[in-house]
């Protein structure tokens, strides 16, 4: 995660999607069959992070 992306995330001040949360959950790869709740959290975190990456790219 770049410093620019971290700044964008911190600027959002979201109560759940913090830099630490996203770093942990976007690097996981849990199976939906073995842990559906974890798989859902991973999908949410990855979706949020993809939006952050787009914002960082557009900000150039």
BABA-850919 format. One record per atom (N, C-alpha, C): atom name; x negated, y negated, z. Coordinates in nm, 3 decimals. Layout:
// BABA-850919
> atome / xx / yy / zz
> CA / X / Y / Z
...
This chain:
// BABA-850919
> atome / xx / yy / zz
> N / -0.085 / 0.117 / 0.000
> CA / 0.000 / 0.000 / 0.000
> C / -0.090 / -0.123 / 0.000
> N / -0.063 / -0.213 / -0.092
> CA / -0.147 / -0.333 / -0.103
> C / -0.112 / -0.435 / 0.006
> N / -0.202 / -0.528 / 0.026
> CA / -0.178 / -0.634 / 0.125
> C / -0.059 / -0.720 / 0.083
> N / -0.045 / -0.742 / -0.047
> CA / 0.068 / -0.820 / -0.098
> C / 0.201 / -0.751 / -0.066
> N / 0.205 / -0.619 / -0.086
> CA / 0.326 / -0.543 / -0.055
> C / 0.356 / -0.546 / 0.094
> N / 0.252 / -0.535 / 0.176
> CA / 0.270 / -0.542 / 0.321
> C / 0.328 / -0.677 / 0.362
> N / 0.280 / -0.784 / 0.299
> CA / 0.330 / -0.917 / 0.331
> C / 0.479 / -0.930 / 0.296
> N / 0.516 / -0.878 / 0.179
> CA / 0.656 / -0.883 / 0.137
> C / 0.743 / -0.808 / 0.238
> N / 0.699 / -0.691 / 0.279
> CA / 0.775 / -0.610 / 0.376
> C / 0.789 / -0.685 / 0.508
> N / 0.679 / -0.743 / 0.555
> CA / 0.684 / -0.818 / 0.682
> C / 0.774 / -0.940 / 0.671
> N / 0.774 / -1.006 / 0.555
> CA / 0.858 / -1.123 / 0.535
> C / 1.007 / -1.089 / 0.539
> N / 1.043 / -0.966 / 0.500
> CA / 1.183 / -0.923 / 0.507
> C / 1.232 / -0.915 / 0.651
> N / 1.142 / -0.881 / 0.744
> CA / 1.175 / -0.865 / 0.886
> C / 1.291 / -0.765 / 0.907
> N / 1.290 / -0.660 / 0.829
> CA / 1.392 / -0.557 / 0.841
> C / 1.368 / -0.477 / 0.969
> N / 1.471 / -0.448 / 1.045
> CA / 1.450 / -0.378 / 1.173
> C / 1.403 / -0.233 / 1.158
> N / 1.428 / -0.170 / 1.045
> CA / 1.387 / -0.031 / 1.024
> C / 1.271 / -0.020 / 0.927
> N / 1.282 / -0.086 / 0.813
> CA / 1.182 / -0.071 / 0.708
> C / 1.060 / -0.160 / 0.733
> N / 0.980 / -0.117 / 0.828
> CA / 0.856 / -0.187 / 0.860
> C / 0.742 / -0.125 / 0.778
> N / 0.627 / -0.188 / 0.779
> CA / 0.511 / -0.135 / 0.708
> C / 0.478 / 0.004 / 0.760
> N / 0.477 / 0.021 / 0.891
> CA / 0.443 / 0.149 / 0.950
> C / 0.542 / 0.258 / 0.911
> N / 0.669 / 0.225 / 0.916
> CA / 0.774 / 0.320 / 0.880
> C / 0.758 / 0.363 / 0.734
> N / 0.740 / 0.267 / 0.646
> CA / 0.727 / 0.299 / 0.504
> C / 0.601 / 0.377 / 0.474
> N / 0.491 / 0.344 / 0.541
> CA / 0.368 / 0.420 / 0.519
> C / 0.387 / 0.566 / 0.560
> N / 0.456 / 0.588 / 0.669
> CA / 0.478 / 0.726 / 0.713
> C / 0.574 / 0.801 / 0.622
> N / 0.689 / 0.742 / 0.594
> CA / 0.793 / 0.815 / 0.522
> C / 0.771 / 0.825 / 0.373
> N / 0.701 / 0.732 / 0.311
> CA / 0.677 / 0.743 / 0.167
> C / 0.568 / 0.845 / 0.136
> N / 0.492 / 0.885 / 0.235
> CA / 0.386 / 0.984 / 0.214
> C / 0.430 / 1.125 / 0.251
> N / 0.553 / 1.141 / 0.295
> CA / 0.603 / 1.274 / 0.331
> C / 0.667 / 1.340 / 0.210
> N / 0.682 / 1.470 / 0.217
> CA / 0.739 / 1.545 / 0.106
> C / 0.820 / 1.663 / 0.161
> N / 0.911 / 1.637 / 0.254
> CA / 0.990 / 1.742 / 0.317
> C / 1.091 / 1.801 / 0.217
> N / 1.118 / 1.927 / 0.232
> CA / 1.215 / 1.996 / 0.147
> C / 1.356 / 1.962 / 0.191
> N / 1.442 / 1.936 / 0.094
> CA / 1.581 / 1.905 / 0.126
> C / 1.651 / 2.027 / 0.186
> N / 1.608 / 2.146 / 0.149
> CA / 1.668 / 2.270 / 0.204
> C / 1.628 / 2.292 / 0.349
> N / 1.505 / 2.259 / 0.382
> CA / 1.457 / 2.282 / 0.518
> C / 1.491 / 2.168 / 0.613
> N / 1.494 / 2.046 / 0.560
> CA / 1.519 / 1.930 / 0.646
> C / 1.593 / 1.821 / 0.568
> N / 1.724 / 1.835 / 0.552
> CA / 1.799 / 1.738 / 0.474
> C / 1.795 / 1.595 / 0.530
> N / 1.792 / 1.583 / 0.662
> CA / 1.788 / 1.449 / 0.723
> C / 1.656 / 1.380 / 0.688
> N / 1.546 / 1.452 / 0.700
> CA / 1.416 / 1.395 / 0.665
> C / 1.410 / 1.361 / 0.517
> N / 1.464 / 1.448 / 0.434
> CA / 1.463 / 1.423 / 0.291
> C / 1.541 / 1.295 / 0.257
> N / 1.650 / 1.272 / 0.327
> CA / 1.728 / 1.149 / 0.306
> C / 1.649 / 1.027 / 0.349
> N / 1.582 / 1.034 / 0.462
> CA / 1.500 / 0.922 / 0.508
> C / 1.388 / 0.893 / 0.409
> N / 1.328 / 0.998 / 0.355
> CA / 1.221 / 0.980 / 0.256
> C / 1.276 / 0.909 / 0.133
> N / 1.393 / 0.951 / 0.086
> CA / 1.453 / 0.888 / -0.032
> C / 1.482 / 0.740 / -0.007
> N / 1.535 / 0.708 / 0.110
> CA / 1.562 / 0.568 / 0.144
> C / 1.434 / 0.486 / 0.147
> N / 1.332 / 0.539 / 0.212
> CA / 1.205 / 0.468 / 0.225
> C / 1.140 / 0.447 / 0.088
> N / 1.142 / 0.551 / 0.006
> CA / 1.082 / 0.540 / -0.127
> C / 1.157 / 0.440 / -0.214
> N / 1.290 / 0.437 / -0.203
> CA / 1.369 / 0.341 / -0.279
> C / 1.338 / 0.198 / -0.238
> N / 1.331 / 0.174 / -0.109
> CA / 1.298 / 0.041 / -0.059
> C / 1.159 / 0.000 / -0.105
> N / 1.065 / 0.094 / -0.095
> CA / 0.927 / 0.063 / -0.133
> C / 0.915 / 0.037 / -0.284
> N / 0.992 / 0.107 / -0.365
> CA / 0.990 / 0.081 / -0.510
> C / 1.036 / -0.062 / -0.538
> N / 1.136 / -0.109 / -0.465
> CA / 1.183 / -0.247 / -0.481
> C / 1.074 / -0.346 / -0.440
> N / 1.003 / -0.316 / -0.332
> CA / 0.894 / -0.401 / -0.287
> C / 0.783 / -0.407 / -0.392
> N / 0.752 / -0.293 / -0.453
> CA / 0.648 / -0.290 / -0.556
> C / 0.688 / -0.377 / -0.677
> N / 0.815 / -0.374 / -0.713
> CA / 0.863 / -0.459 / -0.823
> C / 0.851 / -0.607 / -0.788
> N / 0.887 / -0.642 / -0.664
> CA / 0.874 / -0.780 / -0.621
> C / 0.729 / -0.826 / -0.621
> N / 0.640 / -0.739 / -0.579
> CA / 0.496 / -0.773 / -0.576
> C / 0.444 / -0.793 / -0.717
> N / 0.490 / -0.711 / -0.809
> CA / 0.445 / -0.722 / -0.948
> C / 0.498 / -0.850 / -1.012
> N / 0.624 / -0.884 / -0.986
> CA / 0.684 / -1.004 / -1.044
> C / 0.627 / -1.131 / -0.986
> N / 0.571 / -1.123 / -0.868
> CA / 0.517 / -1.239 / -0.799
> C / 0.382 / -1.284 / -0.856
> N / 0.324 / -1.204 / -0.944
> CA / 0.192 / -1.240 / -1.001
> C / 0.198 / -1.360 / -1.087
